[in-house]
Amino acid sequence: MNFEIKTGEDLFLIVVLCCLILGALALMVTTLHLYLTVKQAFPDSSKKEVDEPYQYSSLWHRIMGLRPTAMNDQLMLEHAPDGIQELDNPTPGWFMALFYGTIVCAIGYMLYYHVLGPGDVMNQEYTAEMAVAEKAHEEYLKKFANSVNESNVTILRDEKAIEAGKKIFDQNCTACHGAAGEGKVGPNLTDNYWLHGGTINAVFKTIAEGVPDKGMLSWKKQLNPIQIQQVSSYIFSLQGTKPAGAKEPQGEEVKTAPDVAKR
């Protein structure tokens, strides 16, 4: 694997990594040196007496670094805070191996995730998972979009759906109906007058099939049923907004429309 230092951050990470490795080695060497120095300066006169029972301890005691209970009197420390007696047992070997193992794992982790770079850090994993979720969402829409039609369509009232409808409206409808639905070539969509029906079913059908004799295109080939439902819902959310320069009413007035969305 080739590694190239491209930025100052890469160089900084390498320096930090080298310092960690050298620090870990220095800590181990210093600990060993201190242990040997103390052991040499203060020889244990009772070593023979202490080690004799130890050589008869079980294999489990040896693996776990435990001293047999027969040695408790010899290992007892003089101080007893609050009457609690303490034994001078060394740190088990398995624990020290685990401790040094975590240092090795940390160095490997830094190399893999932050220096050599083949691993994914959390934000990269999040981005990848979001891309997978978005793809699954698109497949879901493609699979179930055709289940919506002019007979069963309902007004969507959640903000996300309305925002999606607004985006579709801005991209495709403003040339004829105005940016605020005030009407240009096409009719005003913000009042209570409708040329082809004032229900969600009628508006859905009008968008899907178009009005060829009035110059309105059919959008069922460019938009799927879910998108037509979203833009229809957005149109109903424009009711009563009274934008500036609104076109005069056209068609029949629908005074009460029970399915009109409330903003």
N, C-alpha and C positions, 0 to 999 in steps of 0.2 A: 504494500500500500504506500503510495507516494503522498508525502505531506509537504506543503509549501506554505511558508509564512507570508501571508498576504497583507495583514494589517497589524497595527500596533497592539490591538487587543489579543491577537494570536500570540505575539511575542510575550505579552504580559502573562497570559495563561501558562505558557511554557515555563516562564521564570517562577511563577507561583507553584507549579507542579514540581519543578526541581527543588524548590525550597521545602516543600512538603516531604519529598523523598529523603532529602538530606536531613531534615529535622527528625523524621521517624528513625532513620539509622542512628543519628546522634543520640536520640533518646534511649534506644536499645543499648548502644555501646556504653552510654553514661550509667544506665541502670546496672548493667553487668559489672562495670568497673567499680561502682559504689558498693555493690554487694560483695565483691571479692575483697575490696579494701576493708570494709567493716568486718568481714569474716576473719581476715588475717589479723586485724588489730585487736579483735575481741574473740579469741578462740573459745569455743564452747566446751568447757570442762566436763559437762554432763552429756556430751555427744554420744559417747558409748552407751551411757545409761539410757538415753532417750531413744537411740536408734535400735537398741536390742529388741524392745517390744515391737518396734515398727516392722522389723523384718519378718515378724510372724503375723502381720495383718493380712486381711483378705485381699484378693485381687480387686474387688470393688473399691476398697479403701485406697489402693494404689492408683487406680485409674482416676478416681475422683479427688485425689490429693488429700484424703482424710486420714487423720491419726486415730488409732484405736482408742476406745474409752479407757483402757488401762493406763494411758499416758496422760490423762487429764490432770492429775496432781502435779506432774512435772511441767505441764504447759500452762498452768494457771498463772496469770499475771498478778502482781502484788496489789495493784490498785483495784478497788471495787466500788465504783460510783453508785450511790444509792443502793448499796448492797448487792449490786449485780456483778457477778464474777465473770471474767472474760478469759478465754483461752487464746494462747499465742499460736494460732494455726496460720500457716502460710497461705497465700492465694493459690487456689487449685490450678494445676497446670492447664486443664482444659479451658479454664476461664481466661488465662493469659493467651492461650492459642486463639481463642475466639476474639479477644481484644485486638491482637495484632492482625488477625484475619480481616477485621473491619477496616483497618488502615489500608491493607492491600486492596480490598474491594473499593474503597473510596478513591484510591489512585486510579484503578481500572475504570471506575465510573467517570471520572474527570477526563481521562484519555478518550473514552468512547463517545461521550456526549458533548464535550466542550473543546477538545483539541483536534482529534482526528475527524470528528464530525459525521460519522455514518448513522448515529442514533438520532431519534426524534425527541426534542425537548417538548415540554408541555404545550406550548402555544402551537407548535407544528402538529402535534397529535390532535389538538382541538380543531385546527383548520382542516385536517384530513377527515376527521369525524363529521364535521359540519358539511363538507363536500359530499360525503357518502349519504348523510341524512337528506340533503337537498336533492340529490339524485333519486333517492327513494320517494321523496315527496312528489317529484315530477312524474315518476312512474305511476304513483297512486292517482294523480290527477288524470293522466292519460287513460288509466284503466277505468276510472269511475266517472269521468267527465260526461260521457254519453248518457249517464243515468238521469241527468237533468234535461228537461224539455219544457215546452211552453205550457204543458198541462200541470206539471208538478212544481214548477219553479216557485221559489219564495224569496222574499227580500232578505238580503244579508245585512245584519245590523252591526257586526263587530267592526272595529276601526281598521283592522288589517285588511279585511275584504273591501271596505269602502276605499281605502288608500290604493289598493290594487285596481279597483274600478276607475278611480281618478286618473291613475297613470295611463290606463288604456284609453280613457276619454281624451286626455291631453294629447296623446299620440295620434289619435284617429278621428276625433269628432270636432275639434275646435275650429277647423276650417269652415264648417257649415253651421255650427251651433254656438260658436264663441267660446272663449276661454272660461267664462263663468256660466255657460249655458244660456246666455242672454238672447241667442238667436241671431243668425246672419242670413245666409241663403236658406238654411233650415229654420224650423220654428223655435220659439222661445221654450226652454225646458224648465223654467223656474216658476211658471204660473200654473193655474188650475185648468188650463185649456189644452185639450188633446185632439189631434187630428185622427189618430188611429187607436184610441182607447187609452184610458187612464189607469189600467191595472198593471201589475208586474207581468202578468201573462201576456198582455197585449204589447207592452214595451219590449219584452223578450222576443216575441215573434217579429215585431217590426225590425229590430236590429238583426235578427238571424236571417230573415227573408228579404229585408230591404223593401223599398217602395220604388220600383223601376220607373213608373210614370211620373214620379216627382224628382227623379235623379238620385235617390238614395240607394247606395250599393247594398248588396247582401253580404253580411259579414260572417256567415257560418263557415266559410272556408278559411278565413283568416283567423277567426277566434273560435276556441272550443266552447262548449256550453257553459262550463264553469266561468270562463272569462266574460261571456255575454251576461251571465247572471250578475257578476261583479259590477260591470259597467251599468247595467240596468239599475242595480241597487244604488249606485252612486248618483244616477240621474234623479232618483226619488229623493235622495238626500239634499238635492238642490231646491226642493219645493219651498217657496216662500222666502228665498234669499234676497229677491228684488235687486239684482245687480244694476249698475248704471248702464244706460243705453239699451235697456231691454226692449225687444221687439214687441209689437202689438199682439194681443191674444189672437190665436187661430184655432178653429175647431170648436168642439163642444166643451162646456165647462163641467168639470167633475168636482162638485163642492165637497163631498165627503168620500175619501178613498181610504177604506179601512186598512189597506195594506201599505199605505205610504209610511216610509221610515221617518222616525222622529230623530232629530239630531240633538 
